[in-house]
């Protein structure tokens, strides 16, 4: 499944999607950035409530297929622009992290 397909299936808000055709191979949920850096895998959907610009830096290192913000978290324009500039897909959902992970698992 691609990021674009997942966004449609989950009715996600699209903050930016520079690489919507990126394939998703797994998932990871976590908010402690240092923990995510060491455990998330390339191709994962990373579900988090973190919204500062550091999520883009972590994504640049861990290489998830996308960051999916749960709980209706919104982003500053600075975060969105940084994600666009480095090619990180950013999505959002009003659902809580548990519900999102359960939904994502049906597609992987």
C-alpha positions as MATLAB code, in Angstrom:
seq = 'XXXXXXXXXXXXXXXXXXXXXXXXXXXXXXXXXXXXXXXXXXXXXXXXXXXXXXXXXXXXXXXXXXXXXXXXXXXXXXXXXXXXXXXXXXXXXXXXXXXXXXXXXXXX';
ca = [
       0.000    0.000    0.000;
       1.213    3.501   -0.777;
       1.035    6.585    1.412;
      -1.557    8.051   -0.949;
      -3.710    4.913   -0.668;
      -3.430    4.860    3.125;
      -4.365    8.548    3.345;
      -7.503    7.869    1.301;
      -8.413    4.698    3.213;
      -8.130    6.433    6.593;
      -9.549    9.765    5.390;
      -6.410   11.557    6.541;
      -5.722   15.245    6.367;
      -2.777   15.822    4.033;
      -0.345   18.414    5.345;
       2.149   17.610    2.586;
       2.717   14.615    0.357;
       5.816   15.042   -1.770;
       6.094   11.264   -2.292;
       2.576    9.828   -2.185;
       3.632    6.758   -4.170;
       6.039    5.663   -1.420;
       5.315    2.080   -0.360;
       4.457    1.371    3.277;
       6.038   -1.738    4.746;
       5.153   -1.495    8.441;
       4.216    0.777   11.263;
       5.591    2.354   14.402;
       3.883    4.392   17.126;
       5.903    6.558   19.462;
       6.434   10.060   20.764;
       9.906    9.914   22.290;
      12.016   11.075   19.366;
      15.248    9.370   20.416;
      13.318    6.107   20.802;
      11.782    6.478   17.325;
      15.210    7.167   15.779;
      16.494    3.836   17.059;
      13.432    1.685   16.438;
      11.296    2.897   13.543;
      12.167    1.247   10.255;
      12.425    2.573    6.749;
       9.003    2.384    5.124;
       7.003    2.506    8.367;
       3.980    4.679    9.014;
       5.103    6.627   12.087;
       2.112    7.533   14.279;
       2.776   10.306   16.806;
       1.337   13.326   18.571;
       4.624   15.233   18.383;
       4.331   18.317   16.213;
       7.567   20.272   16.380;
      10.093   20.562   13.566;
      12.243   17.841   15.148;
       9.866   15.178   13.812;
      11.102   16.033   10.321;
      14.717   15.618   11.410;
      13.913   12.237   12.960;
      12.065   11.194    9.799;
      15.098   12.167    7.728;
      17.158    9.720    9.799;
      14.657    6.874   10.302;
      13.153    7.158    6.783;
       9.499    6.295    7.487;
       7.129    6.317    4.526;
       5.133    9.010    6.335;
       4.433   10.669    9.643;
       0.803   10.347   10.719;
      -0.216   12.785   13.445;
      -3.008   11.476   15.647;
      -5.498   13.162   18.001;
      -6.201   16.048   15.595;
      -2.731   17.526   16.117;
      -2.066   20.522   13.872;
       1.273   21.701   12.500;
       2.933   25.076   12.158;
       3.760   26.185    8.632;
       7.461   25.913    9.492;
       7.140   22.147   10.042;
       5.199   21.660    6.819;
       7.679   23.687    4.775;
      10.623   21.777    6.249;
       8.928   18.451    5.460;
       8.308   19.545    1.875;
      11.918   20.623    1.475;
      13.285   17.220    2.516;
      10.534   15.046    0.998;
       8.752   13.847    4.151;
       5.060   12.910    3.827;
       2.932   14.410    6.638;
      -0.619   13.255    7.334;
      -3.080   13.882   10.139;
      -6.091   12.227   11.716;
      -8.583   13.068   14.453;
      -8.435    9.433   15.648;
      -6.370    8.476   18.679;
      -3.110    6.585   18.302;
      -4.552    3.215   19.318;
      -7.430    3.438   16.838;
      -5.096    4.519   14.041;
      -2.694    1.670   14.655;
      -5.570   -0.819   14.671;
      -6.846    0.610   11.378;
      -3.398    0.635    9.766;
      -2.808   -3.007   10.735;
      -5.784   -4.024    8.568;
      -3.964   -2.752    5.479;
      -0.488   -4.152    6.125;
];
